[in-house]
Every structure is written in structure tokens, then in C-alpha cells.
């Protein structure tokens, strides 16, 4: 029996006596094309339908990366042959011999050859200032879009006077323990017109206790309240009766847990006898008493030097709160936050792929 690879079957010579000539019969053989398989053509020099004779081998010019579209036309590293054309997979673009993600590559940002300046990375195909994790570059500065009243939710969105930025939304500024309801700051734990949530009104004969409408006891006040000169008062939270009836908290203080305490605005912490914004105060950065070193600024509760580093990193680059090798880190390739996608890996600071075909 004589077989030729990549043809539809094998020929089997059969003899039927001395006077009989060999009879050729065909045995069906399944055929599967592998682009890299070197398949010699059968006798006669022609290939089966769909294949082309290239230098003595049958090739599928639609998928063969060594003969893509025409014999002798190879695809470059990282490319695949699709319908006879060399192309990159997964939204990648062929740049200078490699399949590149133009949305994140600092050396090919937006288009091939566009290199981002030092200190910037490629964000959605645009070169932008590199800020530490959690901050966004806005008009020359790194800002926290969740808390910055001048850049609330997005750059340039300024909250109106009397409002602050809460989780990226402009909202009425109320002291701690109060909630903005229909133009006023209310205590949802004690307000009978806003009990538990805004607009919940307690029925006549009931009072609001710990955010629940509760029927009054025989003494005239519900459980947990005290009668102070004919009025029911919560001695745990009432600044006019803090801890006991008639104990008024000084101006600028609130009643919390039956104790008069310093009143600090939203986003501030009580540090000693004063309030401090621990997200920006260099003397109380991240926590009361945590002082930044000379030359550092307090950004989002972290001491950051002017170079953008908050920790000592003798070999590598500081990304967020850790030291990383931006030459080989798939999550910080070339610069902080530059993530290699679509199965690419980081090599010498560039997102690239392993041996083709790329995923």
C-alpha cells in the first residue's frame, strides 16, 4: 500500500493472478489541515481543492502564517493569517514588528510611534499624567474625584456653596450624625418628622427613638428618653441635655454618647482640641499625629513626595503603596497602572505576546 500525506486516501495495489494487472482501490482517509504541516503534493504535482503548491508543498493560503495570501509571504511575529491576510488578534495593532495595545502602550499611545512624556501613561489611547492609585489628573493636579468639591465625580465639576463631594456626588454638607432632608439637616434617630429616613413622620402619640416610631410610656416619654422640664430628651444625643437634663454643650460641640464633643465637618477628624482634614493635613496625614516628612504633601491620607513616591524603593518604581518592576509587571507595564490585556505579557516595559499566534 502506498499513501500520500494530505490527499483524500491511499492507493492499494492488488494482484489477481499472473495475467491480471494491479487494480487501484481507494481507502477513505480523513484530512485535517495544519498550517505548519509540510504536505507534499500527490503524484502529478497538483494539490487538492483549497490548497496551493508552494515550493513543493500543499499550503492553505488562507491560514498559513508562512504563506499568507500568496506563496512565500510570511506573517510577522505576533500576527495570524486570517482569510489570507496577516493581522493581530484581540483589538491589537501591528507596530514595528509587534502586536500592540494602542489603548495602554506608552510607546504607541493612540497610534504607532506616539510616545508619552516621562511621568505620563497611556489611558484609553491618550497620554495623561500618572497619578497614584485613587487620584485622577485634573488641570495640572492629581485629584480625588470622590471627595474633591472642585472636581466632584469628574474634572471641573464644582459643588455649589454649602455642599460637599460625597462619593463623587455633590450633596448638602451636614455635620456628622445629621442627614440632609428637604433643605435641612436632620437627626434621623430622633426627628419625629424624619424618623429612620427622610419624610417618615411618626403618628400622634409616638416619638422617634433610635430611628423607630415608638409609643410613649406612662411617664410621658418613650423608653430611652427622659423628661427634661416637660420635654422628652435623648440624653445621649441632645446638645441641650447632654448626659443629664440642662447640660448644654458649648458652641461648636455636639452631644455624642452623652458627652459633649468637638464638632468637626464632614471629612474631618478630631485631633486633640482641633479638627483636621486627615486626607490633606501634613501634620495629621491619614491619622491624627502622623506628620509627613519635609518636602512631602498629604494626598488622600498618604505622605507623597514631589516625585510621587511615598515609600523607599531602591530598585524599581513605586506604584500605589508597593515597589514594582515596571519592566516585567503585567499590571504596571512601563508605568504604573498600565495593564497588559488580551493575554499579552510585559517585556522590557512593553505589552507584547508570546510566540504567535497571539490570543
DRENDO-1510 file (C-alpha; in Angstrom, 1 decimal, always signed):
<recs>
REC; n; res; u; v; w
REC; 1; UNK; +0.0; +0.0; +0.0 .
REC; 2; UNK; +1.3; +3.5; -0.9 .
REC; 3; UNK; +0.0; +6.6; +1.0 .
REC; 4; UNK; +0.5; +10.3; +0.2 .
REC; 5; UNK; +0.0; +12.7; +3.1 .
REC; 6; UNK; -2.7; +15.4; +2.8 .
REC; 7; UNK; -4.7; +13.7; +0.0 .
REC; 8; UNK; -8.0; +12.1; +0.3 .
REC; 9; UNK; -6.9; +8.5; +0.5 .
REC; 10; UNK; -4.4; +5.8; -0.1 .
REC; 11; UNK; -3.9; +3.5; -3.2 .
REC; 12; UNK; -3.7; -0.2; -2.6 .
REC; 13; UNK; -2.2; -2.4; -5.4 .
REC; 14; UNK; -3.9; -5.7; -5.6 .
REC; 15; UNK; -2.9; -8.6; -7.8 .
REC; 16; UNK; -5.4; -11.2; -9.0 .
REC; 17; UNK; -3.3; -13.7; -10.8 .
REC; 18; UNK; -0.4; -13.6; -13.2 .
REC; 19; UNK; -2.5; -12.2; -16.1 .
REC; 20; UNK; -4.2; -9.6; -14.0 .
REC; 21; UNK; -2.9; -6.0; -13.9 .
REC; 22; UNK; -2.8; -4.3; -10.5 .
REC; 23; UNK; -6.2; -2.9; -9.6 .
REC; 24; UNK; -6.2; +0.5; -7.7 .
REC; 25; UNK; -8.7; +0.9; -4.9 .
REC; 26; UNK; -9.2; +3.9; -2.7 .
REC; 27; UNK; -9.5; +3.8; +1.1 .
REC; 28; UNK; -11.1; +7.0; +2.6 .
REC; 29; UNK; -8.7; +8.8; +5.0 .
REC; 30; UNK; -9.8; +11.9; +7.0 .
REC; 31; UNK; -7.9; +15.1; +6.1 .
REC; 32; UNK; -7.2; +17.8; +8.6 .
REC; 33; UNK; -5.0; +20.8; +7.6 .
REC; 34; UNK; -2.3; +22.1; +9.9 .
REC; 35; UNK; -0.9; +25.4; +8.7 .
REC; 36; UNK; +2.7; +24.4; +9.6 .
REC; 37; UNK; +2.4; +20.9; +8.2 .
REC; 38; UNK; +4.6; +20.3; +5.1 .
REC; 39; UNK; +2.4; +18.3; +2.8 .
REC; 40; UNK; +4.0; +17.2; -0.5 .
REC; 41; UNK; +1.6; +17.1; -3.4 .
REC; 42; UNK; +0.5; +13.8; -4.8 .
REC; 43; UNK; +1.9; +12.3; -8.0 .
REC; 44; UNK; +1.2; +14.7; -10.8 .
REC; 45; UNK; +2.2; +17.9; -8.9 .
REC; 46; UNK; -1.4; +19.1; -8.1 .
REC; 47; UNK; -2.9; +19.7; -4.7 .
REC; 48; UNK; -6.4; +19.0; -3.5 .
REC; 49; UNK; -9.0; +21.8; -3.8 .
REC; 50; UNK; -8.4; +24.7; -1.5 .
REC; 51; UNK; -4.6; +24.1; -1.3 .
REC; 52; UNK; -1.8; +25.6; -3.3 .
REC; 53; UNK; +1.6; +24.1; -4.3 .
REC; 54; UNK; +4.2; +26.3; -2.7 .
REC; 55; UNK; +7.8; +25.1; -3.3 .
REC; 56; UNK; +6.7; +21.5; -3.4 .
REC; 57; UNK; +4.3; +21.5; -0.5 .
REC; 58; UNK; +0.5; +21.9; -0.4 .
REC; 59; UNK; -0.5; +25.0; +1.6 .
REC; 60; UNK; -3.7; +26.7; +2.7 .
REC; 61; UNK; -3.0; +30.3; +1.8 .
REC; 62; UNK; -6.0; +31.4; +4.0 .
REC; 63; UNK; -4.4; +30.4; +7.3 .
REC; 64; UNK; -0.7; +29.5; +6.7 .
REC; 65; UNK; +1.4; +32.1; +8.6 .
REC; 66; UNK; +4.4; +31.2; +6.3 .
REC; 67; UNK; +2.4; +31.6; +3.1 .
REC; 68; UNK; -0.4; +34.1; +3.8 .
REC; 69; UNK; -2.4; +35.0; +0.7 .
REC; 70; UNK; +0.4; +34.1; -1.6 .
REC; 71; UNK; +3.3; +31.6; -1.5 .
REC; 72; UNK; +6.4; +32.9; +0.3 .
REC; 73; UNK; +4.5; +35.7; +2.1 .
REC; 74; UNK; +5.1; +35.2; +5.9 .
REC; 75; UNK; +3.3; +36.9; +8.8 .
REC; 76; UNK; +5.4; +38.8; +11.3 .
REC; 77; UNK; +5.8; +37.7; +14.9 .
REC; 78; UNK; +2.6; +38.0; +16.9 .
REC; 79; UNK; +0.4; +38.0; +13.8 .
REC; 80; UNK; -2.0; +35.4; +12.5 .
REC; 81; UNK; -3.1; +34.6; +9.0 .
REC; 82; UNK; -6.9; +35.2; +8.6 .
REC; 83; UNK; -8.6; +34.8; +5.2 .
REC; 84; UNK; -5.2; +35.3; +3.6 .
REC; 85; UNK; -4.3; +38.5; +5.4 .
REC; 86; UNK; -1.7; +38.9; +8.3 .
REC; 87; UNK; -3.5; +40.5; +11.2 .
REC; 88; UNK; -3.2; +41.0; +15.0 .
REC; 89; UNK; -5.9; +39.5; +17.3 .
REC; 90; UNK; -8.0; +40.9; +20.1 .
REC; 91; UNK; -8.0; +44.5; +19.0 .
REC; 92; UNK; -4.2; +44.8; +18.8 .
REC; 93; UNK; -2.4; +46.8; +16.1 .
REC; 94; UNK; +0.8; +45.8; +14.4 .
REC; 95; UNK; +3.5; +48.4; +15.2 .
REC; 96; UNK; +7.2; +48.0; +14.4 .
REC; 97; UNK; +7.2; +44.2; +14.4 .
REC; 98; UNK; +4.9; +43.6; +17.4 .
REC; 99; UNK; +1.1; +43.4; +18.1 .
REC; 100; UNK; +0.5; +46.4; +20.4 .
REC; 101; UNK; -2.5; +47.6; +22.5 .
REC; 102; UNK; -2.8; +51.3; +21.5 .
REC; 103; UNK; -5.0; +52.0; +24.4 .
REC; 104; UNK; -2.4; +51.3; +27.1 .
REC; 105; UNK; +1.1; +51.2; +25.4 .
REC; 106; UNK; +3.2; +54.3; +26.5 .
REC; 107; UNK; +5.4; +53.9; +23.4 .
REC; 108; UNK; +2.5; +53.6; +21.0 .
REC; 109; UNK; -0.4; +55.6; +22.6 .
REC; 110; UNK; -3.4; +56.0; +20.3 .
REC; 111; UNK; -1.3; +55.3; +17.2 .
REC; 112; UNK; +2.0; +53.7; +16.4 .
REC; 113; UNK; +5.1; +55.6; +17.5 .
REC; 114; UNK; +3.4; +58.1; +19.8 .
REC; 115; UNK; +5.5; +58.0; +23.0 .
REC; 116; UNK; +4.1; +59.5; +26.2 .
REC; 117; UNK; +6.3; +62.0; +28.0 .
REC; 118; UNK; +8.1; +61.0; +31.2 .
REC; 119; UNK; +5.7; +60.8; +34.2 .
REC; 120; UNK; +2.7; +60.1; +32.0 .
REC; 121; UNK; +1.0; +56.9; +31.0 .
REC; 122; UNK; -1.4; +55.9; +28.2 .
REC; 123; UNK; -5.0; +55.9; +29.3 .
REC; 124; UNK; -7.6; +54.9; +26.6 .
REC; 125; UNK; -5.2; +55.9; +23.9 .
REC; 126; UNK; -4.4; +59.3; +25.4 .
REC; 127; UNK; -1.2; +60.3; +27.2 .
REC; 128; UNK; -2.2; +61.5; +30.7 .
REC; 129; UNK; -0.4; +62.5; +33.9 .
REC; 130; UNK; +0.5; +59.5; +36.1 .
REC; 131; UNK; -1.3; +59.8; +39.5 .
REC; 132; UNK; -1.1; +57.5; +42.4 .
REC; 133; UNK; -4.0; +55.0; +42.7 .
REC; 134; UNK; -7.3; +56.6; +43.6 .
REC; 135; UNK; -6.4; +60.0; +42.1 .
REC; 136; UNK; -7.2; +61.5; +38.7 .
REC; 137; UNK; -5.2; +64.1; +36.7 .
REC; 138; UNK; -7.2; +67.3; +36.5 .
REC; 139; UNK; -5.8; +70.6; +35.1 .
REC; 140; UNK; -2.3; +70.0; +36.3 .
REC; 141; UNK; -3.0; +68.3; +39.7 .
REC; 142; UNK; -3.9; +64.8; +40.9 .
REC; 143; UNK; -7.4; +65.0; +42.5 .
REC; 144; UNK; -9.7; +62.6; +44.3 .
REC; 145; UNK; -13.0; +62.7; +42.3 .
REC; 146; UNK; -14.9; +61.1; +45.2 .
REC; 147; UNK; -14.2; +63.9; +47.7 .
REC; 148; UNK; -12.9; +67.0; +45.9 .
REC; 149; UNK; -15.6; +69.7; +45.8 .
REC; 150; UNK; -13.9; +71.3; +42.9 .
REC; 151; UNK; -13.8; +68.1; +40.8 .
REC; 152; UNK; -16.7; +66.0; +42.1 .
REC; 153; UNK; -17.2; +62.9; +40.0 .
REC; 154; UNK; -15.2; +64.3; +37.1 .
REC; 155; UNK; -12.7; +67.0; +36.5 .
REC; 156; UNK; -14.1; +70.6; +36.7 .
REC; 157; UNK; -17.4; +69.8; +38.4 .
REC; 158; UNK; -17.7; +72.3; +41.2 .
REC; 159; UNK; -20.2; +71.7; +44.0 .
REC; 160; UNK; -22.4; +74.7; +45.0 .
REC; 161; UNK; -21.7; +76.7; +48.1 .
REC; 162; UNK; -22.8; +74.8; +51.2 .
REC; 163; UNK; -22.4; +71.4; +49.6 .
REC; 164; UNK; -19.5; +69.0; +49.5 .
REC; 165; UNK; -18.5; +66.0; +47.4 .
REC; 166; UNK; -19.7; +62.6; +48.8 .
REC; 167; UNK; -18.8; +59.5; +46.7 .
REC; 168; UNK; -18.5; +61.6; +43.6 .
REC; 169; UNK; -21.8; +63.4; +44.1 .
REC; 170; UNK; -22.5; +67.0; +45.3 .
REC; 171; UNK; -24.6; +66.8; +48.5 .
REC; 172; UNK; -25.6; +69.2; +51.3 .
REC; 173; UNK; -23.0; +69.5; +53.9 .
REC; 174; UNK; -24.3; +68.3; +57.3 .
REC; 175; UNK; -22.3; +67.7; +60.5 .
REC; 176; UNK; -21.7; +64.1; +61.5 .
REC; 177; UNK; -24.8; +62.4; +62.7 .
REC; 178; UNK; -27.2; +64.5; +60.6 .
REC; 179; UNK; -28.7; +63.8; +57.2 .
REC; 180; UNK; -29.8; +66.3; +54.6 .
REC; 181; UNK; -33.7; +66.2; +54.2 .
REC; 182; UNK; -35.6; +68.6; +52.0 .
REC; 183; UNK; -33.3; +71.6; +52.7 .
REC; 184; UNK; -32.5; +70.9; +56.3 .
REC; 185; UNK; -30.0; +68.7; +58.3 .
REC; 186; UNK; -32.0; +66.3; +60.4 .
REC; 187; UNK; -31.2; +63.6; +63.0 .
REC; 188; UNK; -32.9; +60.5; +61.7 .
REC; 189; UNK; -32.6; +58.9; +65.2 .
REC; 190; UNK; -34.8; +61.5; +67.0 .
REC; 191; UNK; -36.7; +63.6; +64.4 .
REC; 192; UNK; -40.4; +62.6; +64.5 .
REC; 193; UNK; -40.8; +64.1; +61.0 .
REC; 194; UNK; -37.9; +62.2; +59.6 .
REC; 195; UNK; -37.7; +59.0; +61.7 .
REC; 196; UNK; -35.2; +56.5; +60.3 .
REC; 197; UNK; -35.2; +58.1; +56.8 .
REC; 198; UNK; -36.3; +61.4; +55.3 .
REC; 199; UNK; -40.0; +62.1; +55.2 .
REC; 200; UNK; -41.1; +59.3; +57.6 .
REC; 201; UNK; -43.5; +61.1; +60.1 .
REC; 202; UNK; -44.4; +59.4; +63.4 .
REC; 203; UNK; -48.1; +59.1; +64.2 .
REC; 204; UNK; -49.6; +61.2; +67.0 .
REC; 205; UNK; -48.8; +59.9; +70.4 .
REC; 206; UNK; -45.5; +58.3; +69.3 .
REC; 207; UNK; -41.9; +59.6; +69.2 .
REC; 208; UNK; -38.8; +58.8; +67.2 .
REC; 209; UNK; -36.4; +56.7; +69.2 .
REC; 210; UNK; -33.2; +55.3; +67.5 .
REC; 211; UNK; -34.9; +55.8; +64.1 .
REC; 212; UNK; -38.1; +53.9; +65.1 .
REC; 213; UNK; -41.5; +55.5; +65.8 .
REC; 214; UNK; -42.3; +54.3; +69.4 .
REC; 215; UNK; -45.4; +54.7; +71.6 .
REC; 216; UNK; -44.8; +56.9; +74.7 .
REC; 217; UNK; -44.8; +55.3; +78.1 .
REC; 218; UNK; -47.0; +56.4; +81.1 .
REC; 219; UNK; -44.4; +58.9; +82.2 .
REC; 220; UNK; -44.9; +61.0; +79.0 .
REC; 221; UNK; -41.7; +59.9; +77.2 .
REC; 222; UNK; -40.9; +56.7; +75.3 .
REC; 223; UNK; -38.3; +54.3; +76.5 .
REC; 224; UNK; -34.8; +55.7; +76.3 .
REC; 225; UNK; -36.0; +59.3; +76.6 .
REC; 226; UNK; -36.0; +61.5; +79.7 .
REC; 227; UNK; -38.5; +64.2; +80.8 .
REC; 228; UNK; -36.5; +67.4; +81.0 .
REC; 229; UNK; -38.7; +70.3; +82.1 .
REC; 230; UNK; -41.7; +68.9; +80.3 .
REC; 231; UNK; -39.9; +67.9; +77.1 .
REC; 232; UNK; -38.7; +64.4; +76.2 .
REC; 233; UNK; -35.0; +64.5; +75.6 .
REC; 234; UNK; -32.4; +61.9; +74.4 .
REC; 235; UNK; -29.6; +62.4; +76.9 .
REC; 236; UNK; -27.2; +60.5; +74.5 .
REC; 237; UNK; -27.6; +63.0; +71.6 .
REC; 238; UNK; -29.4; +66.1; +72.8 .
REC; 239; UNK; -26.9; +69.1; +72.9 .
REC; 240; UNK; -29.2; +70.9; +75.3 .
REC; 241; UNK; -29.4; +67.9; +77.7 .
REC; 242; UNK; -26.2; +66.0; +77.1 .
REC; 243; UNK; -25.7; +63.3; +79.7 .
REC; 244; UNK; -28.3; +64.9; +82.0 .
REC; 245; UNK; -31.1; +67.4; +81.9 .
REC; 246; UNK; -29.9; +71.0; +81.4 .
REC; 247; UNK; -26.4; +70.2; +80.4 .
REC; 248; UNK; -25.8; +72.4; +77.3 .
REC; 249; UNK; -22.8; +71.7; +75.0 .
REC; 250; UNK; -20.7; +74.7; +74.2 .
REC; 251; UNK; -20.9; +76.3; +70.7 .
REC; 252; UNK; -19.1; +74.2; +68.1 .
REC; 253; UNK; -19.7; +70.9; +70.0 .
REC; 254; UNK; -22.3; +68.1; +69.7 .
REC; 255; UNK; -23.6; +65.5; +72.1 .
REC; 256; UNK; -22.4; +62.0; +71.3 .
REC; 257; UNK; -22.9; +59.1; +73.7 .
REC; 258; UNK; -23.9; +61.6; +76.4 .
REC; 259; UNK; -20.6; +63.5; +76.1 .
REC; 260; UNK; -20.1; +67.0; +74.6 .
REC; 261; UNK; -17.5; +66.6; +71.8 .
REC; 262; UNK; -15.8; +68.8; +69.3 .
REC; 263; UNK; -17.9; +69.4; +66.1 .
REC; 264; UNK; -15.9; +68.6; +63.0 .
REC; 265; UNK; -17.2; +68.9; +59.5 .
REC; 266; UNK; -17.6; +66.0; +57.0 .
REC; 267; UNK; -14.2; +64.5; +56.1 .
REC; 268; UNK; -12.5; +65.9; +59.2 .
REC; 269; UNK; -11.3; +64.2; +62.4 .
REC; 270; UNK; -11.0; +65.4; +65.9 .
REC; 271; UNK; -7.3; +65.6; +66.7 .
REC; 272; UNK; -6.7; +66.9; +70.2 .
REC; 273; UNK; -8.5; +70.2; +70.6 .
REC; 274; UNK; -8.9; +70.9; +66.9 .
REC; 275; UNK; -10.4; +69.4; +63.7 .
REC; 276; UNK; -8.1; +68.2; +60.9 .
REC; 277; UNK; -8.7; +67.0; +57.4 .
REC; 278; UNK; -6.6; +63.8; +57.6 .
REC; 279; UNK; -6.7; +63.4; +53.8 .
REC; 280; UNK; -4.7; +66.7; +53.3 .
REC; 281; UNK; -3.2; +67.8; +56.6 .
REC; 282; UNK; +0.6; +67.2; +56.6 .
REC; 283; UNK; +0.6; +67.2; +60.4 .
REC; 284; UNK; -2.2; +64.6; +60.6 .
REC; 285; UNK; -1.9; +62.6; +57.4 .
REC; 286; UNK; -4.1; +59.6; +57.4 .
REC; 287; UNK; -4.4; +59.7; +61.2 .
REC; 288; UNK; -4.1; +62.2; +64.0 .
REC; 289; UNK; -0.4; +62.9; +64.8 .
REC; 290; UNK; +1.0; +61.3; +61.6 .
REC; 291; UNK; +3.3; +64.0; +60.3 .
REC; 292; UNK; +4.8; +64.0; +56.8 .
REC; 293; UNK; +8.5; +64.5; +56.2 .
REC; 294; UNK; +9.9; +67.7; +54.9 .
REC; 295; UNK; +9.1; +68.1; +51.2 .
REC; 296; UNK; +6.2; +65.8; +51.2 .
REC; 297; UNK; +2.5; +66.6; +50.7 .
REC; 298; UNK; -0.5; +64.8; +52.2 .
REC; 299; UNK; -2.7; +63.4; +49.4 .
REC; 300; UNK; -5.7; +61.1; +50.2 .
REC; 301; UNK; -4.2; +60.4; +53.6 .
REC; 302; UNK; -0.7; +59.4; +52.3 .
REC; 303; UNK; +2.5; +61.3; +52.6 .
REC; 304; UNK; +3.7; +61.8; +49.0 .
REC; 305; UNK; +7.0; +63.3; +47.9 .
REC; 306; UNK; +7.1; +65.7; +45.0 .
REC; 307; UNK; +8.5; +62.9; +42.8 .
REC; 308; UNK; +5.3; +60.9; +43.5 .
REC; 309; UNK; +7.0; +58.4; +45.9 .
REC; 310; UNK; +5.7; +57.7; +49.4 .
REC; 311; UNK; +7.9; +54.7; +50.2 .
REC; 312; UNK; +11.6; +53.9; +49.8 .
REC; 313; UNK; +12.1; +51.9; +46.6 .
REC; 314; UNK; +15.9; +51.5; +45.8 .
REC; 315; UNK; +15.3; +49.3; +42.7 .
REC; 316; UNK; +12.1; +49.7; +40.8 .
REC; 317; UNK; +9.1; +52.1; +40.7 .
REC; 318; UNK; +6.6; +52.9; +43.4 .
REC; 319; UNK; +3.0; +52.1; +42.3 .
REC; 320; UNK; +0.4; +53.0; +44.9 .
REC; 321; UNK; +1.9; +51.6; +48.1 .
REC; 322; UNK; +4.2; +49.0; +46.7 .
REC; 323; UNK; +7.5; +48.8; +44.8 .
REC; 324; UNK; +7.3; +47.1; +41.4 .
REC; 325; UNK; +9.4; +46.4; +38.4 .
REC; 326; UNK; +7.7; +48.2; +35.5 .
REC; 327; UNK; +9.8; +46.3; +33.0 .
REC; 328; UNK; +8.1; +43.0; +33.8 .
REC; 329; UNK; +5.0; +43.7; +35.8 .
REC; 330; UNK; +1.8; +42.8; +33.8 .
REC; 331; UNK; -0.2; +45.2; +35.9 .
REC; 332; UNK; +2.2; +48.1; +35.7 .
REC; 333; UNK; +4.0; +47.6; +32.4 .
REC; 334; UNK; +6.2; +50.6; +31.5 .
REC; 335; UNK; +4.3; +52.8; +34.0 .
REC; 336; UNK; +2.0; +52.5; +37.0 .
REC; 337; UNK; -1.5; +51.3; +36.1 .
REC; 338; UNK; -0.6; +50.2; +32.6 .
REC; 339; UNK; -2.2; +46.7; +32.5 .
REC; 340; UNK; -1.3; +44.2; +29.7 .
REC; 341; UNK; -4.6; +42.9; +28.3 .
REC; 342; UNK; -5.8; +40.2; +25.9 .
REC; 343; UNK; -3.2; +37.6; +27.0 .
REC; 344; UNK; -0.2; +39.9; +26.5 .
REC; 345; UNK; +2.7; +40.0; +28.9 .
REC; 346; UNK; +5.1; +42.7; +30.0 .
REC; 347; UNK; +8.6; +42.5; +28.4 .
REC; 348; UNK; +11.0; +45.4; +28.8 .
REC; 349; UNK; +8.2; +47.8; +29.7 .
REC; 350; UNK; +6.1; +46.9; +26.6 .
REC; 351; UNK; +2.9; +44.8; +26.5 .
REC; 352; UNK; +3.6; +42.1; +23.9 .
REC; 353; UNK; +2.7; +38.5; +23.2 .
REC; 354; UNK; +4.5; +35.1; +23.4 .
REC; 355; UNK; +5.2; +33.2; +20.3 .
REC; 356; UNK; +2.5; +33.6; +17.7 .
REC; 357; UNK; -0.4; +33.3; +17.3 .
REC; 358; UNK; -1.3; +35.8; +19.9 .
REC; 359; UNK; -4.5; +35.2; +21.9 .
</recs>
